[in-house]
Amino acid sequence: MANDGAGRSVLKWGCFGCLGCFGLLVALLLVAVGLGWLGARTAELEDAVLSRDLPSIDQSAPAQADGPAPPPGAPLVPGTLGPTAGRVVLDLAQAEFHLLPGEPGGQVRVEARYDKNAYELEETLERPPGDAWTYRVQFRRTRGGWVSGLRSLFGGISPKVTVRLPPDVPLDLDMNIRQGGAEIELGGLSLNSAKITVAQAGGAIAVSEPLRAPMRSFDLTARMGGMSVRSLGNASPAEVRVDCSMGGMELDLRGEWVQDAAIDLKTSMGGIQVHLPRDLPIRGVAGRGLREDVEPEVRLPTLTFSVDDDSSGEVEFD
């Protein structure tokens, strides 16, 4: 009998303990909901438009290749883009981002819509003496992440940033995206190089039309997310480096290649699906279910692959 009484006592206090934990969770949930509702009601909308005239190109700098200029309308070849005007750095976090070609004329334009109580937008132009300039845009959250998420659920402001680059200014692009979504259009731009890093985010990169001249390099690193790249051949980069881990990627290499490319693919705990152009020689894919093409009679751009996919990652070609 004594044992039965002790058992009932333990059961009773155990039930009280469970009810107490449940009550605490409900209280915390109500507090979180209240903070989200209050944050949505106190959001302060900011519609920002930033425009900056980028420094002009030093026309006295030597071109990257010797020889006469190509005739009007002729396709540009590697090295004829001229000197890089400068570097554009985009450091963007926790929002919806768009990168698009803008209007000719050397002006970069940033359009942003966000809650100024929770986010911050900054731009700077650095011009070191005797060195190329750097234009930098930074967008980040300044207040608690989970509270900002609840604000959106209660009708708060969903942040969005659009950057438009001038198509007639040769640039090096450095883009870092964290915890957001991105739609990036590079078609028609004058890019010597692009380095894009994506972490806990997803989106798409497109090169819908050929660039003003073929790129020197294209680097894409993706961590914990999904990305797609469409028509990269229209950029015709001489070097391509893609590193994908803990996520998936679709890499479309079709387009108007005009130069050879060395393509380095690396994946871990994820996968890369590669779409190959049908009319170009392919090297470095023997043993992956593909036949390496014989040398064509007419010299064509050749894509040479180096693939590193460990036991937890896979690269597939079609």
Residue frames relative to the residue before (quaternion, step in Angstrom):
aa qw qx qy qz dx dy dz
M 1.0000 0.0000 0.0000 0.0000 0.00 0.00 0.00
A 0.6413 0.5249 -0.3281 0.4533 3.54 1.00 -0.86
N 0.6485 0.5186 -0.3207 0.4557 3.54 1.03 -0.82
D 0.6278 0.5322 -0.3384 0.4562 3.59 1.05 -0.74
G 0.6538 0.5098 -0.3203 0.4583 3.58 0.96 -0.79
A 0.6498 0.5091 -0.3220 0.4636 3.58 0.98 -0.82
G 0.6412 0.5306 -0.3263 0.4481 3.57 1.03 -0.80
R 0.6563 0.5000 -0.3193 0.4662 3.57 0.98 -0.87
S 0.6291 0.5419 -0.3361 0.4445 3.58 1.04 -0.73
V 0.6537 0.5021 -0.3086 0.4747 3.58 0.94 -0.88
L 0.6531 0.5153 -0.3151 0.4567 3.57 0.97 -0.89
K 0.6511 0.5251 -0.3217 0.4437 3.57 0.97 -0.90
W 0.7134 0.4367 -0.2743 0.4745 3.59 0.80 -0.97
G 0.5940 0.5543 -0.3670 0.4530 3.59 1.14 -0.53
C 0.6404 0.5129 -0.3212 0.4729 3.57 1.03 -0.80
F 0.6366 0.5173 -0.3311 0.4664 3.56 1.00 -0.85
G 0.6405 0.5295 -0.3271 0.4500 3.58 1.02 -0.81
C 0.6555 0.5077 -0.3123 0.4638 3.59 0.94 -0.84
L 0.6553 0.5033 -0.3105 0.4699 3.55 1.00 -0.89
G 0.6361 0.5319 -0.3321 0.4497 3.56 1.05 -0.73
C 0.6489 0.5050 -0.3146 0.4742 3.59 0.97 -0.84
F 0.6483 0.5129 -0.3198 0.4630 3.57 0.98 -0.87
G 0.6526 0.5148 -0.3140 0.4588 3.56 0.97 -0.85
L 0.6402 0.5225 -0.3253 0.4596 3.58 1.02 -0.78
L 0.6467 0.5142 -0.3184 0.4648 3.58 0.99 -0.82
V 0.6425 0.5117 -0.3204 0.4718 3.58 1.00 -0.82
A 0.6499 0.5162 -0.3205 0.4567 3.58 0.97 -0.82
L 0.6558 0.5038 -0.3128 0.4672 3.57 0.97 -0.85
L 0.6357 0.5253 -0.3230 0.4644 3.55 1.03 -0.80
L 0.6581 0.5035 -0.3135 0.4637 3.58 0.93 -0.82
V 0.6315 0.5189 -0.3337 0.4697 3.57 1.02 -0.76
A 0.6560 0.5113 -0.3139 0.4579 3.59 0.94 -0.90
V 0.6516 0.5061 -0.3129 0.4705 3.57 0.96 -0.90
G 0.6466 0.5224 -0.3195 0.4550 3.56 0.98 -0.81
L 0.6534 0.5022 -0.3168 0.4697 3.57 0.97 -0.82
G 0.6488 0.5149 -0.3223 0.4584 3.57 1.00 -0.79
W 0.6600 0.4983 -0.3066 0.4713 3.57 0.94 -0.88
L 0.6638 0.4964 -0.3085 0.4667 3.59 0.93 -0.87
G 0.6474 0.5227 -0.3265 0.4484 3.58 1.00 -0.81
A 0.6445 0.5173 -0.3215 0.4623 3.58 1.03 -0.80
R 0.6735 0.4950 -0.2998 0.4599 3.58 1.02 -0.77
T 0.7481 0.3884 -0.2132 0.4940 3.60 1.07 -0.67
A 0.3732 0.7326 -0.4972 0.2773 3.63 1.21 0.18
E 0.1948 -0.7709 0.5991 0.0946 3.55 -1.05 0.82
L 0.3260 -0.7862 0.4985 0.1648 3.56 -0.36 1.29
E 0.0506 -0.7629 0.6443 0.0187 3.52 -1.06 0.91
D 0.0798 -0.7530 0.6526 0.0253 3.57 -0.80 1.10
A 0.0114 -0.8387 0.5419 -0.0529 3.55 -0.07 1.32
V 0.0508 -0.7550 0.6533 0.0260 3.53 -1.14 0.79
L 0.0374 -0.7926 0.6081 -0.0241 3.55 -0.63 1.17
S 0.0209 0.7855 -0.6183 0.0168 3.58 -0.89 0.88
R 0.0338 -0.8049 0.5912 -0.0387 3.52 -0.96 0.90
D 0.3346 -0.7072 0.5866 0.2092 3.56 -0.95 0.94
L 0.3199 -0.7643 0.5294 0.1824 3.54 -0.55 1.15
P 0.5896 -0.5812 0.4119 0.3807 3.60 -1.06 0.66
S 0.5346 -0.6453 0.4462 0.3140 3.54 -1.08 0.75
I 0.5714 -0.5829 0.4601 0.3493 3.52 -1.28 0.47
D 0.4405 -0.6589 0.5418 0.2798 3.54 -1.10 0.74
Q 0.2457 -0.8206 0.5008 0.1246 3.54 -0.08 1.31
S 0.6028 0.5685 -0.3642 0.4253 3.58 1.23 -0.32
A 0.5267 0.6332 -0.4175 0.3840 3.59 1.25 -0.29
P 0.5168 -0.6592 0.4376 0.3269 3.60 -0.95 0.77
A 0.5049 -0.6201 0.5003 0.3320 3.54 -1.14 0.62
Q 0.5881 -0.6165 0.4053 0.3314 3.54 -1.23 0.41
A 0.7773 0.2171 -0.1502 0.5711 3.58 1.17 -0.18
D 0.4404 -0.6841 0.5156 0.2687 3.54 -1.13 0.68
G 0.5960 0.5914 -0.4187 0.3460 3.50 -1.30 0.19
P 0.6505 -0.5323 0.3670 0.3985 3.59 -1.24 0.31
A 0.5823 -0.5708 0.4456 0.3697 3.54 -1.23 0.49
P 0.5358 -0.6236 0.4460 0.3538 3.60 -1.05 0.65
P 0.5662 -0.5918 0.4343 0.3749 3.61 -1.11 0.54
P 0.6521 -0.5154 0.3660 0.4185 3.60 -1.16 0.49
G 0.8060 0.2716 -0.2260 0.4748 3.53 -0.97 0.95
A 0.5608 0.5926 -0.4044 0.4133 3.59 1.22 -0.22
P 0.5292 -0.6305 0.4465 0.3509 3.61 -1.04 0.66
L 0.4567 -0.6714 0.5114 0.2812 3.54 -1.06 0.76
V 0.2565 -0.7511 0.5909 0.1444 3.54 -1.16 0.65
P 0.6963 -0.4757 0.3059 0.4418 3.61 -1.15 0.40
G 0.7894 0.3248 -0.2482 0.4580 3.52 -1.00 0.89
T 0.6686 0.5077 -0.3195 0.4395 3.62 1.18 -0.18
L 0.4300 0.7069 -0.4687 0.3094 3.59 1.23 0.12
G 0.4573 -0.6735 0.4607 0.3535 3.57 1.13 -0.57
P 0.7236 -0.4439 0.2903 0.4416 3.59 -1.28 0.04
T 0.5162 -0.6211 0.4915 0.3259 3.52 -1.14 0.68
A 0.4180 -0.7140 0.5002 0.2555 3.57 -0.81 0.99
G 0.7633 -0.2698 0.2272 0.5412 3.56 0.90 -0.85
R 0.5079 -0.6377 0.5063 0.2811 3.50 -1.38 -0.19
V 0.1700 -0.7575 0.6235 0.0926 3.56 -1.00 0.90
V 0.0870 -0.7934 0.6024 0.0027 3.56 -0.74 1.15
L 0.0570 -0.7888 0.6119 -0.0067 3.57 -0.73 1.11
D 0.0328 -0.7903 0.6103 -0.0424 3.55 -0.54 1.25
L 0.0940 0.8441 -0.5005 0.1678 3.55 0.02 1.38
A 0.0199 0.8188 -0.5708 0.0577 3.56 -0.87 0.95
Q 0.8955 0.1091 -0.0578 0.4275 3.51 -1.31 0.68
A 0.6540 0.4294 -0.3494 0.5157 3.54 0.75 1.12
E 0.5311 -0.5550 0.5093 0.3881 3.54 -1.38 -0.25
F 0.0744 -0.8322 0.5492 -0.0177 3.57 -0.66 1.14
H 0.0697 -0.7683 0.6359 0.0216 3.52 -1.18 0.77
L 0.0768 -0.7578 0.6465 0.0423 3.54 -1.07 0.85
L 0.0352 0.8212 -0.5600 0.1042 3.56 -0.63 1.19
P 0.5290 -0.5640 0.4982 0.3922 3.59 -1.23 0.30
G 0.2758 -0.7623 0.5648 0.1543 3.55 -1.03 0.81
E 0.7072 -0.4029 0.3400 0.4712 3.53 -1.20 -0.62
P 0.5487 -0.5865 0.4613 0.3770 3.62 -1.10 0.55
G 0.5314 0.6458 -0.4481 0.3157 3.54 -1.18 0.46
G 0.5597 -0.6706 0.3675 0.3193 3.58 1.22 0.12
Q 0.6002 0.5672 -0.3693 0.4262 3.61 1.17 0.32
V 0.2257 -0.7388 0.6195 0.1393 3.55 -0.99 0.92
R 0.1263 -0.8053 0.5789 0.0223 3.57 -0.98 0.88
V 0.1059 -0.7842 0.6108 0.0270 3.56 -0.93 0.97
E 0.0525 -0.7795 0.6242 0.0022 3.58 -0.81 1.04
A 0.0442 0.8186 -0.5666 0.0830 3.59 -0.71 1.05
R 0.0852 -0.7576 0.6462 0.0359 3.53 -1.19 0.75
Y 0.2505 0.7761 -0.5276 0.2380 3.59 -0.52 1.15
D 0.5362 -0.5715 0.5095 0.3555 3.53 -1.39 0.16
K 0.3305 -0.7878 0.4844 0.1882 3.58 -0.36 1.22
N 0.5930 0.5560 -0.3738 0.4466 3.61 1.25 -0.19
A 0.7691 0.3484 -0.1746 0.5065 3.57 1.22 -0.38
Y 0.7809 0.2559 -0.1314 0.5544 3.62 1.20 -0.42
E 0.1961 -0.7716 0.5974 0.0965 3.51 -1.31 0.39
L 0.1216 -0.7756 0.6183 0.0375 3.56 -1.01 0.95
E 0.0368 0.7997 -0.5961 0.0608 3.57 -0.81 1.02
E 0.0541 -0.7688 0.6346 0.0568 3.55 -1.23 0.53
T 0.0154 -0.7802 0.6253 0.0041 3.56 -1.14 0.65
L 0.1755 -0.7396 0.6385 0.1205 3.54 -1.27 0.52
E 0.1064 -0.8042 0.5846 0.0153 3.55 -0.53 1.21
R 0.0205 -0.8037 0.5936 -0.0341 3.56 -0.84 1.06
P 0.1059 -0.8133 0.5698 0.0516 3.62 0.23 1.21
P 0.5533 -0.6144 0.4350 0.3565 3.62 -0.99 0.74
G 0.8531 0.1396 -0.1218 0.4877 3.52 -0.90 0.96
D 0.6950 0.4163 -0.2750 0.5177 3.59 1.22 0.26
A 0.6246 -0.5359 0.4043 0.3991 3.57 -1.26 0.33
W 0.4942 -0.6606 0.4788 0.3002 3.57 -1.11 0.66
T 0.1979 -0.7417 0.6274 0.1305 3.54 -1.38 0.38
Y 0.1312 -0.7636 0.6291 0.0623 3.55 -0.83 1.06
R 0.0757 -0.8324 0.5481 -0.0308 3.56 -0.63 1.17
V 0.0710 -0.7609 0.6443 0.0286 3.56 -1.04 0.91
Q 0.0320 -0.7976 0.6022 -0.0148 3.56 -0.88 0.99
F 0.0153 0.7709 -0.6360 0.0319 3.56 -0.93 0.99
R 0.1537 0.7984 -0.5630 0.1481 3.56 -0.68 1.08
R 0.5177 -0.6128 0.5007 0.3252 3.53 -1.31 0.37
T 0.2428 -0.7940 0.5463 0.1101 3.55 -0.98 0.88
R 0.7502 0.2953 -0.1955 0.5584 3.61 1.27 -0.19
G 0.8057 -0.3872 0.1863 0.4076 3.54 -1.36 0.53
G 0.5028 -0.7018 0.4277 0.2678 3.53 -0.85 1.03
W 0.7147 0.4524 -0.2877 0.4492 3.62 0.75 -0.95
V 0.6048 0.5336 -0.3600 0.4688 3.58 1.15 -0.57
S 0.6407 0.5208 -0.3247 0.4614 3.59 1.00 -0.81
G 0.6300 0.5290 -0.3369 0.4580 3.58 1.06 -0.70
L 0.6564 0.4956 -0.3119 0.4756 3.57 0.98 -0.79
R 0.5769 0.5770 -0.3833 0.4328 3.59 1.07 -0.63
S 0.6591 0.5158 -0.3126 0.4493 3.57 0.91 -0.91
L 0.6393 0.5333 -0.3305 0.4446 3.60 1.01 -0.77
F 0.7412 0.3831 -0.2144 0.5078 3.57 1.09 -0.66
G 0.7086 -0.4891 0.2687 0.4318 3.57 1.06 0.65
G 0.3629 0.7351 -0.4972 0.2840 3.57 1.16 0.46
I 0.6552 -0.5209 0.3865 0.3873 3.55 -1.36 0.01
S 0.2659 -0.7410 0.5957 0.1593 3.58 -0.84 0.99
P 0.3508 -0.7812 0.4693 0.2154 3.62 -0.40 1.14
K 0.0039 -0.7836 0.6198 -0.0416 3.53 -1.09 0.83
V 0.0535 -0.7912 0.6091 -0.0081 3.57 -0.95 0.95
T 0.0592 -0.7840 0.6179 0.0074 3.58 -0.90 0.99
V 0.0985 -0.7819 0.6151 0.0242 3.56 -0.86 1.03
R 0.1084 -0.7855 0.6085 0.0324 3.56 -0.87 1.02
L 0.1821 -0.8022 0.5648 0.0662 3.55 -0.70 1.16
P 0.4933 -0.6482 0.4766 0.3306 3.62 -0.99 0.70
P 0.4176 -0.7432 0.4608 0.2469 3.61 -0.78 0.94
D 0.7059 0.4856 -0.2603 0.4452 3.60 1.19 -0.41
V 0.6185 0.5043 -0.3583 0.4845 3.62 1.22 0.31
P 0.3672 -0.7308 0.5256 0.2340 3.65 -0.62 1.06
L 0.0040 -0.8315 0.5496 -0.0803 3.56 -0.64 1.17
D 0.2553 -0.6461 0.6772 0.2424 3.46 -1.49 0.21
L 0.1861 -0.8040 0.5607 0.0680 3.58 -0.74 1.09
D 0.0203 -0.7651 0.6434 -0.0170 3.54 -0.97 1.00
M 0.0306 0.8319 -0.5449 0.1004 3.58 -0.33 1.29
N 0.0520 -0.7946 0.6044 -0.0227 3.56 -0.78 1.11
I 0.0227 -0.8149 0.5768 -0.0527 3.60 -0.55 1.21
R 0.0077 -0.7996 0.5994 -0.0363 3.56 -0.84 1.03
Q 0.8747 -0.0068 0.0023 0.4846 3.54 -1.06 0.88
G 0.6406 0.4674 -0.3659 0.4871 3.53 0.62 1.15
G 0.4414 -0.6475 0.5321 0.3204 3.51 -1.30 -0.37
A 0.1067 -0.8187 0.5639 0.0170 3.56 -1.00 0.77
E 0.0848 -0.7293 0.6765 0.0567 3.52 -1.19 0.79
I 0.0298 -0.8279 0.5560 -0.0675 3.57 -0.40 1.29
E 0.0509 -0.7840 0.6186 -0.0046 3.57 -0.77 1.10
L 0.1222 -0.8244 0.5521 0.0253 3.57 -0.56 1.20
G 0.4396 0.7361 -0.4388 0.2688 3.59 1.22 -0.27
G 0.8273 0.2398 -0.1911 0.4708 3.56 -0.97 0.95
L 0.5551 0.6189 -0.3988 0.3870 3.61 1.22 -0.13
S 0.3978 -0.6666 0.5701 0.2692 3.55 -1.37 0.17
L 0.1656 0.8095 -0.5368 0.1705 3.56 0.26 1.28
N 0.3047 -0.7242 0.5903 0.1850 3.54 -0.87 0.98
S 0.7939 -0.0611 0.0626 0.6018 3.57 1.04 -0.77
A 0.0998 -0.7607 0.6365 0.0793 3.53 -1.30 0.43
K 0.0311 -0.7677 0.6400 -0.0069 3.54 -0.91 1.00
I 0.0068 0.8187 -0.5680 0.0839 3.57 -0.40 1.27
T 0.0564 -0.7886 0.6121 -0.0143 3.55 -0.81 1.12
V 0.0539 -0.8013 0.5952 -0.0262 3.57 -0.79 1.09
A 0.0123 0.8035 -0.5931 0.0485 3.58 -0.79 1.04
Q 0.8357 -0.0320 -0.0350 0.5471 3.58 -0.79 1.07
A 0.6063 0.5151 -0.3420 0.5001 3.53 0.99 0.89
G 0.1722 -0.7771 0.5951 0.1112 3.54 -1.31 0.12
G 0.2508 0.7766 -0.5578 0.1512 3.51 -1.27 0.20
A 0.4484 -0.6774 0.5269 0.2497 3.52 -1.32 -0.34
I 0.1611 -0.7346 0.6523 0.0944 3.51 -1.23 0.73
A 0.0279 -0.8082 0.5879 -0.0214 3.57 -0.81 1.00
V 0.1125 -0.7273 0.6707 0.0923 3.53 -1.24 0.65
S 0.1144 -0.8786 0.4617 0.0428 3.54 0.45 1.28
E 0.7761 0.0928 -0.0758 0.6191 3.58 1.25 -0.33
P 0.6466 -0.5356 0.3503 0.4150 3.61 -1.13 0.49
L 0.5028 -0.6242 0.5073 0.3165 3.54 -1.21 0.60
R 0.6843 -0.4728 0.3506 0.4305 3.55 -1.32 0.18
A 0.7600 -0.0599 0.0365 0.6462 3.56 1.25 -0.56
P 0.6110 -0.5676 0.3857 0.3947 3.61 -1.10 0.53
M 0.5004 -0.6801 0.4634 0.2689 3.53 -1.11 0.78
R 0.5080 -0.6046 0.5194 0.3266 3.50 -1.33 0.41
S 0.8116 -0.1125 0.1172 0.5612 3.61 0.81 -0.94
F 0.1107 -0.7464 0.6533 0.0626 3.51 -1.32 0.62
D 0.0260 -0.8008 0.5969 -0.0421 3.57 -0.65 1.19
L 0.0369 0.7889 -0.6113 0.0496 3.57 -0.86 0.99
T 0.0221 -0.7768 0.6287 -0.0283 3.54 -0.80 1.13
A 0.0172 -0.8055 0.5913 -0.0336 3.58 -0.76 1.05
R 0.0370 -0.7925 0.6083 -0.0233 3.54 -0.88 1.03
M 0.8598 -0.0207 -0.0007 0.5103 3.59 -0.87 0.99
G 0.6843 0.4112 -0.3211 0.5095 3.54 0.59 1.15
G 0.3934 -0.6912 0.5442 0.2671 3.53 -1.30 -0.24
M 0.0197 -0.7963 0.6041 -0.0227 3.57 -0.97 0.90
S 0.1134 -0.7495 0.6426 0.1114 3.51 -1.30 0.46
V 0.1426 -0.7596 0.6310 0.0665 3.53 -1.12 0.80
R 0.1135 -0.8241 0.5548 0.0130 3.56 -0.67 1.13
S 0.8770 0.0339 -0.0430 0.4774 3.56 -1.07 0.93
L 0.1227 0.8241 -0.5424 0.1075 3.58 0.87 0.92
G 0.5330 0.6386 -0.4037 0.3808 3.58 1.17 -0.42
N 0.5988 0.5711 -0.3640 0.4275 3.60 1.13 -0.50
A 0.6518 0.4632 -0.3196 0.5084 3.59 1.24 -0.31
S 0.1493 -0.8509 0.4875 0.1264 3.59 1.28 -0.48
P 0.1194 0.8183 -0.5544 0.0939 3.63 0.72 0.96
A 0.4849 -0.6616 0.4877 0.2988 3.57 -1.06 0.77
E 0.7792 0.1498 -0.0847 0.6027 3.58 1.16 -0.61
V 0.0436 -0.7728 0.6331 0.0066 3.56 -0.98 0.92
R 0.0050 0.7770 -0.6288 0.0285 3.55 -0.87 1.02
V 0.0103 0.7937 -0.6043 0.0688 3.56 -0.67 1.18
D 0.0051 -0.7848 0.6178 -0.0488 3.55 -0.84 1.07
C 0.0280 0.8129 -0.5754 0.0857 3.58 -0.51 1.22
S 0.0966 0.7913 -0.5987 0.0774 3.59 -0.79 1.00
M 0.8437 0.1041 -0.1226 0.5121 3.54 -1.16 0.78
G 0.7332 0.3088 -0.2398 0.5564 3.54 0.90 0.96
G 0.4313 -0.6851 0.5214 0.2698 3.53 -1.31 -0.18
M 0.0776 -0.7924 0.6043 0.0295 3.53 -1.21 0.56
E 0.1888 -0.7305 0.6454 0.1193 3.52 -1.21 0.73
L 0.0644 -0.8162 0.5736 -0.0249 3.58 -0.57 1.19
D 0.1034 -0.8014 0.5891 0.0011 3.54 -0.38 1.32
L 0.1373 -0.8282 0.5424 0.0336 3.58 -0.46 1.24
R 0.4315 0.6965 -0.4744 0.3220 3.57 1.18 0.28
G 0.4132 0.6823 -0.5286 0.2903 3.56 -1.22 0.50
E 0.6705 -0.5179 0.3773 0.3741 3.54 -1.36 -0.16
W 0.0863 -0.8057 0.5860 0.0038 3.58 0.15 1.31
V 0.0857 -0.8014 0.5908 0.0371 3.58 -1.02 0.85
Q 0.7730 0.2082 -0.1557 0.5787 3.60 1.26 0.01
D 0.6276 -0.5185 0.4175 0.4036 3.56 -1.29 0.34
A 0.1268 -0.7905 0.5960 0.0617 3.55 -1.21 0.57
A 0.2199 -0.7153 0.6481 0.1413 3.53 -1.16 0.81
I 0.0832 -0.8346 0.5437 -0.0297 3.57 -0.47 1.26
D 0.1006 -0.8026 0.5879 -0.0039 3.55 -0.60 1.23
L 0.0457 -0.8107 0.5830 -0.0277 3.58 -0.59 1.19
K 0.0258 0.7898 -0.6104 0.0539 3.55 -0.93 0.96
T 0.0839 0.7970 -0.5947 0.0636 3.57 -0.91 0.88
S 0.0083 -0.7718 0.6353 -0.0235 3.53 -1.18 0.72
M 0.8308 0.0065 -0.0604 0.5533 3.57 -0.83 1.02
G 0.7138 0.3349 -0.2558 0.5593 3.54 0.93 0.94
G 0.3055 -0.7560 0.5445 0.1967 3.54 -1.22 -0.36
I 0.1918 -0.7478 0.6251 0.1150 3.53 -1.29 0.54
Q 0.1657 -0.7568 0.6271 0.0810 3.55 -0.85 1.02
V 0.1218 -0.8218 0.5564 0.0156 3.58 -0.53 1.22
H 0.1726 -0.7593 0.6215 0.0866 3.56 -0.88 1.02
L 0.2191 -0.8162 0.5282 0.0829 3.58 -0.51 1.24
P 0.4944 -0.6040 0.5155 0.3535 3.57 -1.17 0.49
R 0.4711 -0.7185 0.4473 0.2485 3.57 -0.99 0.81
D 0.7607 0.4334 -0.1943 0.4423 3.59 1.09 -0.60
L 0.6456 0.5131 -0.3263 0.4620 3.63 1.22 0.25
P 0.5432 -0.5957 0.4704 0.3588 3.60 -1.15 0.53
I 0.1561 -0.7819 0.6016 0.0495 3.58 -1.00 0.93
R 0.0661 -0.7952 0.6027 0.0071 3.58 -0.95 0.93
G 0.7839 0.3828 -0.2546 0.4174 3.57 -1.26 0.47
V 0.6363 0.5340 -0.3312 0.4476 3.61 1.22 0.26
A 0.3223 0.7584 -0.5092 0.2484 3.60 1.22 0.29
G 0.7827 0.2993 -0.2428 0.4887 3.56 -0.97 0.87
R 0.6586 0.4779 -0.3152 0.4883 3.58 1.25 0.11
G 0.6732 -0.5228 0.2933 0.4330 3.54 1.09 0.65
L 0.6525 0.4668 -0.3200 0.5039 3.58 1.26 0.27
R 0.3552 -0.7063 0.5692 0.2257 3.53 -1.19 0.57
E 0.3676 -0.7168 0.5468 0.2281 3.54 -0.83 1.00
D 0.4583 -0.7229 0.4526 0.2500 3.54 -0.79 1.07
V 0.4741 -0.6205 0.5364 0.3200 3.53 -1.22 0.55
E 0.6327 -0.5369 0.3887 0.4005 3.55 -1.23 0.43
P 0.3694 -0.7468 0.5016 0.2330 3.62 -0.68 1.04
E 0.6161 -0.5490 0.4119 0.3864 3.54 -1.23 0.38
V 0.7285 0.3090 -0.1926 0.5803 3.57 1.07 -0.73
R 0.4861 -0.6828 0.4645 0.2860 3.57 -0.83 1.01
L 0.0159 -0.7953 0.6046 -0.0407 3.55 -0.75 1.13
P 0.6074 -0.5245 0.4237 0.4201 3.61 -1.17 0.37
T 0.2086 -0.7916 0.5688 0.0797 3.56 -0.94 0.95
L 0.2314 -0.7576 0.5980 0.1221 3.56 -0.97 0.93
T 0.0750 -0.8070 0.5857 -0.0087 3.56 -0.63 1.19
F 0.2010 -0.8284 0.5193 0.0605 3.57 -0.58 1.21
S 0.0667 -0.7071 0.6997 0.0768 3.46 -1.39 0.58
V 0.0658 -0.8396 0.5382 -0.0320 3.58 -0.48 1.21
D 0.0295 -0.7706 0.6363 -0.0184 3.54 -0.95 1.01
D 0.1996 0.7530 -0.6014 0.1774 3.59 -0.22 1.26
D 0.2762 -0.7909 0.5262 0.1462 3.57 -0.45 1.21
S 0.7735 -0.3752 0.2382 0.4518 3.57 -1.28 -0.10
S 0.7212 0.4210 -0.2509 0.4896 3.59 1.17 -0.46
G 0.7248 0.3575 -0.2370 0.5391 3.59 1.26 0.12
E 0.1190 -0.8002 0.5861 0.0443 3.56 -1.21 0.41
V 0.1498 -0.7468 0.6426 0.0833 3.53 -1.12 0.82
E 0.0739 -0.8018 0.5930 0.0059 3.58 -0.74 1.07
F 0.2041 -0.7788 0.5856 0.0937 3.57 -1.05 0.82
D 0.0745 0.7704 -0.6331 -0.0051 3.53 -1.19 0.59
